[in-house]
Amino acid sequence: MSENTEHKLILRQLTTSDYKEVKQIMELVYTNIGGSWTQKEFSSLLKRFPEGQLCIEDKGRVVAAALSIIVQYSEHGDKHTYEQIVGGGKFDTHDPDGDTLYGVDVFVHPEYRNLRLGRRLYDARKELCENLNLRGIILGGRIPGYKEHSDKMTPGKYIEQVRNKEIYDPILTFQLSNGFHVRKIIRGYMPQDKESKAYASLLEWINVYYEEKETLVGGKKRIVRIGVIQWQMRQMTSLEDFEQQVEFFIDTVSSYKADLVLFPEFFNAPLMALSDERTPSAAIRKLAEYTDGIRERLIHLALSYNINIIAGSMPEYIDNKLHNVSYLCRRDGTYDKQYKLHVTPDESHYWGMRGGNKLAVFDTDFGKVGILICYDVEFPELARMLSDQEMKILFVPYQTDTKNAYLRVRHCAQARAIENECYVAITGSVGNLPRVENMDIQYSQSAVFSPSDVAFPHDAIIAEATPNTEMTLIADLDLDLLKDLNTTGSVRNLRDRRKDLYNLSWLHQKEDDLTEI
């Protein structure tokens, strides 16, 4: 059947036997700027970097090609000419240990320009760049349309007009539509290019999958597995009883080879029933006496079970100041903490609790994470600031007593996932504590949310618990999907913000309590 079709296109590497057809195309395309490479130059390029020389053939005939080399870009910088990059045709500038793929040339036979072959070649180049783990692609782009506008605008203004689609340029318009952005304008890049007035746009495409260095052990993960505990509030007879219940869930989740386990806000509240304190404010301060010991126990469990633990939240009472704090206990034995910044009217009225002043993004062995405790997720500025610091997963431990309170947390958490192109995991407690005033009833439906785009679940829900039932969620989060979303998503919330119109800034700058953001 295929033998009778008009075309049969194959993408492959060039060989020295292709020179005659390559020369024919270059002579047709570059009549005004020097024509074709010589056979010696062509052979030198193939010898130095055969993997980077790509072509498309149609029924055995080369009809389009893309030529590339690898360079250590810092050795050339943004101020270079085409002749310098190609080494005067010797291509001795090719560096197999370099960090950047440099686009030497792309050309398509004039008879084939309606088949979008240039796009195929650009996509193949990007794939090559990713497979070779290079930082990105750099190329000098001609702007042949500038000849018609040079008497009334600068090259910079011309490029801006092309970018805004006010002017069409046969080369620059195509390059911008393929994900490249203008890094700089170069004067004298190709002096013989009269149509471009010897100007060129230095273009860049960034490889979002680039890894700084490859490691066989301990490298950043692509798939992160998390465990979310929907915790049953139950009567505890002792601290040991509580710690045994905590260890049970850590043991269970770690058996699934999870990277992190998340507990709810005030998950240690059952210990309040062990106190004889008669007022909520005294009981919560008594509960705070357990916090340091529980944190140290969790650090030990993180080490022994090889899992990172977010210890929901617990009260902290220091220097007559009551705060709500969440601990990140890492499996390497270190820990960090995030204070709840916004306390609810109920927490302030019953307990005298106050909000913290710090907001931080935390490094883990699988990437950057943020923690917002319950009410804090209802303030979108906080998650946006964390996202600006490259947070990929946001964890939200909460404690809600009614369904409408829970839905406030849930809907805001889902919005944060979409706005910030990140994953959001939320979890709370279920059940009741009859002897604990102000913590007596619970409502929860724990969940893990994703952004809303075609690569993610259709409802943007990765996992969801049964309401008001003690259970565990295990979810795998693909961090590479977030990279794709940021560069090729249907919408790109992070990239499309109008930073020329508005911004966020952190104002709290006390010397004794500096914020990390």
C-alpha positions in Angstrom: 0.0 0.0 0.0 2.8 2.4 1.0 4.6 1.9 -2.4 1.8 3.8 -4.1 1.7 6.8 -1.8 3.1 10.2 -2.9 5.7 10.3 -0.2 7.6 8.0 2.1 9.5 10.1 4.7 12.2 8.7 6.9 14.2 10.6 9.5 17.8 9.3 9.8 21.5 10.4 10.2 23.3 11.8 7.2 26.2 9.8 5.6 29.0 10.9 3.3 27.2 9.5 0.3 24.4 12.1 0.9 26.7 15.0 0.0 25.5 15.4 -3.6 21.9 15.8 -2.6 22.8 18.0 0.4 24.8 20.2 -1.9 22.0 20.5 -4.4 19.6 21.7 -1.7 22.0 24.2 -0.2 22.8 25.7 -3.6 19.1 26.3 -4.1 18.5 27.7 -0.6 21.6 29.8 -0.1 22.2 31.4 -3.4 22.8 34.8 -1.8 25.1 33.7 1.1 27.7 31.4 -0.2 25.9 28.3 -1.3 26.9 24.8 -0.1 29.5 23.4 2.2 32.4 21.8 0.4 32.6 18.0 0.4 35.7 18.3 2.7 33.8 20.4 5.2 30.8 18.1 5.1 32.9 15.0 5.7 34.7 16.7 8.6 31.4 17.5 10.2 30.2 13.9 9.9 33.5 12.5 11.2 33.4 14.7 14.3 29.8 14.4 15.3 27.8 11.9 13.1 24.9 11.7 15.6 24.2 15.4 15.2 23.7 15.4 11.4 20.1 14.5 10.7 18.1 14.4 7.5 14.7 13.5 6.1 14.6 11.4 2.9 11.7 10.8 0.7 11.8 7.5 -1.1 15.6 7.4 -0.8 16.2 11.1 -1.7 17.4 13.6 0.9 15.0 16.5 1.0 15.8 18.3 4.3 18.6 18.3 6.8 19.7 19.7 10.2 23.4 20.1 11.1 24.7 20.5 14.7 27.8 20.5 16.9 28.3 20.4 20.6 30.1 23.3 22.2 31.1 24.4 25.7 29.1 27.6 25.4 30.9 29.5 28.1 34.0 29.4 25.9 32.2 31.3 23.1 29.6 33.4 25.0 26.9 35.5 23.3 29.4 37.6 21.2 30.5 35.3 18.4 30.2 35.0 14.7 29.0 32.1 12.6 32.6 31.5 11.3 33.9 31.3 14.8 31.4 28.7 15.8 32.0 26.5 12.8 35.8 26.9 13.0 36.0 28.3 9.5 34.5 25.1 8.2 36.8 22.8 10.1 34.4 22.2 12.9 37.2 21.8 15.4 35.0 23.8 17.7 33.0 20.6 18.3 33.5 19.5 21.9 32.0 16.0 22.9 32.2 17.1 26.5 30.4 20.4 25.9 27.1 21.4 27.5 25.2 22.9 24.5 23.9 21.7 21.2 24.6 24.4 18.6 22.5 24.5 15.5 24.8 25.0 12.5 22.1 24.8 9.8 18.6 23.7 8.8 17.5 23.6 5.2 14.6 22.1 3.3 14.3 21.6 -0.4 11.9 24.3 -1.8 9.6 21.7 -3.3 9.0 20.3 0.2 8.3 23.4 2.2 4.6 22.7 2.6 5.2 19.5 4.6 6.5 21.1 7.8 9.8 19.1 7.6 11.6 21.9 9.4 9.4 21.2 12.5 10.3 17.5 12.3 14.0 18.3 12.3 13.7 20.8 15.2 11.8 18.2 17.2 14.5 15.6 16.4 17.2 18.1 17.5 15.4 18.6 20.8 15.2 14.9 21.3 18.9 14.6 20.6 19.6 17.4 23.1 17.6 15.6 25.8 19.2 12.2 25.1 22.7 13.7 25.3 21.7 15.5 28.6 22.8 18.9 27.2 21.6 22.2 28.7 19.8 23.3 25.6 20.1 24.4 21.9 21.7 27.7 20.7 21.5 28.9 17.2 22.0 32.1 15.2 18.9 32.9 13.3 18.8 35.0 10.2 16.2 37.7 9.9 15.8 38.1 6.1 12.6 40.1 6.4 14.5 42.9 8.1 15.7 44.2 4.8 12.2 45.6 4.1 12.0 47.4 7.4 15.6 48.5 8.2 15.0 52.0 7.1 12.2 52.6 9.7 13.1 50.4 12.7 16.0 48.9 14.6 16.7 45.2 14.6 15.4 45.0 18.2 12.1 46.7 17.3 11.8 44.4 14.3 12.3 41.2 16.4 9.7 42.6 18.9 7.2 43.1 16.1 7.8 39.6 14.8 7.4 38.2 18.3 4.1 40.0 18.6 3.0 38.7 15.2 2.8 42.2 13.7 5.4 41.2 11.2 6.1 37.8 9.6 9.7 36.7 9.1 10.2 33.4 7.2 12.9 32.2 9.6 12.4 34.0 13.0 8.6 33.4 13.0 9.2 29.7 12.5 11.9 29.5 15.2 9.8 31.3 17.8 6.8 29.0 17.1 9.1 26.0 17.9 9.8 27.0 21.4 12.9 29.1 21.0 13.3 32.5 22.6 15.6 35.4 21.6 18.6 35.6 23.9 20.4 38.5 22.2 20.8 40.4 18.9 24.2 39.8 17.2 25.7 42.3 14.8 28.1 41.0 12.2 27.1 37.4 12.8 27.1 36.6 9.1 28.5 39.7 7.2 27.5 38.3 3.8 23.8 38.1 4.8 22.6 41.3 3.1 18.9 40.5 3.7 19.4 40.5 7.4 21.7 43.5 7.2 24.4 41.2 8.9 22.2 41.0 12.0 21.1 37.7 13.6 18.9 36.8 16.5 20.7 34.5 19.0 18.0 32.0 19.9 17.9 29.5 22.7 15.8 26.4 23.6 16.2 25.2 27.2 16.2 21.4 28.0 14.1 21.2 31.1 15.2 17.6 31.6 18.9 18.6 31.9 20.6 17.1 35.0 23.7 18.9 36.3 25.6 15.7 36.7 24.7 12.0 36.4 24.9 10.0 39.5 24.4 6.2 39.8 23.1 6.5 43.4 21.3 9.3 45.1 20.2 11.2 42.0 17.0 13.2 41.8 13.9 11.0 41.3 11.5 11.4 38.4 8.7 9.4 40.1 8.1 10.3 43.8 5.9 8.0 45.8 4.1 9.5 48.8 1.9 8.0 51.5 -1.0 10.1 53.0 -2.4 9.1 56.4 -6.1 9.8 57.1 -5.7 9.5 60.9 -8.3 8.2 63.3 -8.6 10.3 66.4 -9.0 7.7 69.2 -8.6 7.4 72.9 -4.9 6.9 73.8 -3.9 5.5 77.2 -0.3 6.7 77.0 2.4 8.4 74.9 3.7 4.9 74.1 0.2 4.0 72.7 0.3 7.0 70.5 3.9 6.4 69.2 3.0 2.7 68.5 0.1 3.9 66.3 2.4 6.4 64.5 5.1 3.7 63.9 2.5 1.3 62.5 1.6 3.7 59.7 5.2 4.6 59.0 6.1 0.9 58.8 3.1 0.3 56.5 3.9 3.2 54.1 7.6 2.5 54.0 6.9 -1.1 52.9 5.6 0.3 49.6 9.0 2.0 49.1 7.5 5.4 49.5 9.7 8.5 49.7 7.5 10.5 52.2 4.6 10.0 54.6 2.3 12.8 55.6 0.3 13.1 58.9 -2.5 15.5 59.7 -2.6 18.8 61.7 -2.6 18.2 65.4 -2.4 14.4 64.9 -1.1 14.1 68.5 -4.3 15.7 69.9 -5.4 12.4 71.6 -2.7 13.0 74.2 -4.7 16.0 75.4 -7.1 13.6 77.0 -4.3 12.4 79.3 -4.2 15.8 80.9 -6.3 17.0 83.9 -6.2 20.6 82.6 -9.7 22.1 82.6 -9.4 24.8 80.0 -8.5 24.5 76.3 -5.7 27.0 76.6 -4.0 25.1 79.4 -4.6 21.7 77.7 -2.9 22.8 74.5 0.1 24.1 76.4 0.3 20.8 78.2 0.2 19.0 74.8 3.2 21.2 73.7 5.3 19.5 76.3 5.3 16.3 74.2 6.4 18.0 71.0 10.2 17.8 71.3 10.1 14.2 72.3 7.7 13.2 69.5 9.9 15.1 67.0 13.0 13.2 68.1 11.2 9.9 67.9 10.0 10.7 64.4 13.6 11.6 63.3 14.6 8.1 64.6 11.8 6.5 62.6 12.7 8.4 59.5 16.2 7.0 59.7 15.2 3.5 60.6 12.4 3.1 58.0 14.3 5.1 55.3 11.4 7.5 54.7 10.9 11.2 54.9 8.1 12.2 57.4 6.0 15.3 57.6 4.7 15.3 61.1 1.4 17.0 60.4 1.6 19.7 63.1 2.0 20.0 66.8 1.9 22.9 69.3 5.1 24.6 70.3 5.2 26.7 73.5 8.4 28.7 73.9 8.9 31.9 75.9 5.2 32.2 76.6 4.5 32.1 72.8 2.2 29.4 71.5 2.6 28.4 67.8 1.5 25.6 65.5 4.4 23.9 63.8 5.0 21.2 61.2 8.2 19.2 61.2 9.9 17.7 58.1 12.0 14.8 59.4 14.3 13.6 56.7 15.6 10.1 56.3 19.2 11.5 56.5 18.6 12.5 60.1 18.1 16.2 59.6 14.9 18.2 60.1 13.2 21.5 59.3 10.0 23.2 60.5 7.3 25.3 59.1 5.1 27.5 61.3 1.4 28.0 60.6 1.3 31.6 59.6 -2.5 32.3 59.8 -4.3 31.1 62.9 -8.0 30.8 62.8 -10.3 32.9 65.0 -11.0 29.7 66.9 -7.3 29.0 67.6 -6.8 32.5 68.7 -9.9 32.6 70.9 -9.6 29.2 72.7 -5.9 28.7 72.8 -4.2 32.1 72.4 -2.2 30.8 69.5 -0.3 33.1 67.3 1.0 32.9 63.7 4.6 32.4 62.7 6.7 34.7 60.5 8.7 32.4 58.3 7.9 30.7 55.0 10.4 28.3 53.5 10.9 25.8 50.6 12.6 22.6 51.9 15.1 20.5 50.0 14.5 16.8 50.1 16.3 13.9 48.3 13.5 14.0 45.7 13.2 17.7 45.1 11.8 20.9 46.7 8.6 20.8 48.8 6.5 23.2 50.7 4.3 22.9 53.7 1.2 25.0 54.4 -0.8 24.1 57.5 -4.6 24.1 57.0 -5.8 27.7 56.9 -2.6 28.8 55.2 -3.5 27.1 52.0 -6.5 29.5 51.7 -4.0 32.3 51.1 -2.8 31.9 47.5 0.1 34.3 47.9 2.0 31.8 50.1 1.8 28.9 47.6 2.9 31.3 44.8 5.9 32.4 46.7 6.8 28.8 47.3 6.4 28.0 43.6 8.7 30.9 42.7 11.3 29.0 44.7 10.8 25.9 42.5 8.5 24.0 44.9 7.1 20.9 43.1 5.0 19.3 45.8 2.9 21.1 48.4 1.8 19.3 51.6 -1.2 20.5 53.5 -1.9 18.9 56.9 -5.3 20.1 58.1 -7.8 19.6 60.9 -11.5 20.4 60.1 -14.6 19.7 62.1 -17.3 20.1 59.5 -17.7 19.3 55.8 -17.9 23.0 54.8 -14.7 23.7 56.7 -13.1 20.8 54.9 -14.3 21.9 51.5 -12.6 25.3 52.0 -9.3 23.6 52.4 -9.9 21.1 49.6 -11.1 23.6 47.0 -8.2 26.0 47.8 -5.7 23.2 47.6 -7.0 22.2 44.2 -6.7 25.8 43.0 -3.1 26.0 44.3 -2.2 22.9 42.2 -3.5 24.6 39.0 -2.1 28.0 39.7 1.3 26.8 40.6 1.7 23.8 38.3 2.5 21.5 41.3 1.2 18.5 43.1 -0.7 19.1 46.4 -1.3 16.4 49.0 -3.8 17.1 51.8 -4.7 15.1 54.8 -6.8 15.4 58.0 -8.2 13.4 60.9 -11.5 11.5 61.3 -13.4 10.4 64.4 -13.9 12.2 67.7 -12.3 13.0 71.0 -15.1 13.3 73.6 -12.9 14.5 76.4 -11.0 17.1 74.4 -12.7 20.5 74.2 -12.3 22.3 70.9 -11.0 19.1 69.2 -14.1 17.0 69.7 -15.3 16.2 66.2 -13.4 15.7 62.9 -14.3 15.6 59.2 -11.8 14.6 56.5 -11.4 13.2 53.0 -7.7 13.2 52.2 -6.6 13.5 48.6 -3.7 14.2 46.2 -4.3 16.8 43.5 -2.5 17.5 40.2 -2.6 20.4 37.7 -5.4 20.2 35.2 -4.1 19.3 31.8 -4.2 16.4 29.4 -1.1 14.7 30.9 -2.9 14.4 34.3 -6.1 12.7 35.5 -9.2 14.1 33.8 -10.5 15.5 37.2 -7.0 16.5 38.4 -7.4 14.0 41.3 -4.6 11.4 41.6 -5.9 9.7 44.8 -8.8 10.3 47.1 -9.8 8.7 50.5 -13.2 7.5 51.6 -14.6 10.3 53.7 -14.4 9.9 57.5 -12.6 6.5 57.3 -9.1 5.8 58.7 -7.0 4.8 55.7 -3.8 5.3 53.7 -3.3 6.7 50.2 -0.3 5.7 48.2 0.3 7.9 45.1 3.1 8.2 42.5 3.9 11.7 41.3 5.7 12.2 38.0 7.9 15.3 38.3 8.7 15.3 34.6 5.1 16.0 33.8 5.4 19.3 35.6 8.4 20.2 33.4 6.3 19.4 30.3 3.4 21.4 31.6 5.6 24.5 32.2 6.9 24.5 28.7 4.1 22.9 26.5 1.0 22.9 28.6 -2.4 24.0 27.2 -2.0 27.0 29.5 1.2 28.0 31.4 0.2 29.8 34.6 3.7 30.3 35.8 5.2 31.6 32.6 2.2 33.7 31.6 2.0 35.9 34.7 2.2 39.6 33.9 5.2 40.4 36.1 5.3 43.8 34.3 2.1 44.6 36.1 2.3 43.0 39.5 4.5 41.1 41.9 4.7 39.6 45.4 7.1 40.6 48.1 7.7 39.4 51.6 7.8 42.3 54.1 8.7 40.7 57.4 12.4 41.4 58.1 13.0 41.3 61.8 16.6 40.6 62.6 15.8 37.8 65.0 13.2 36.2 62.7 14.2 36.5 59.1 12.1 34.7 56.5 13.6 32.4 54.0 11.7 34.0 51.2 
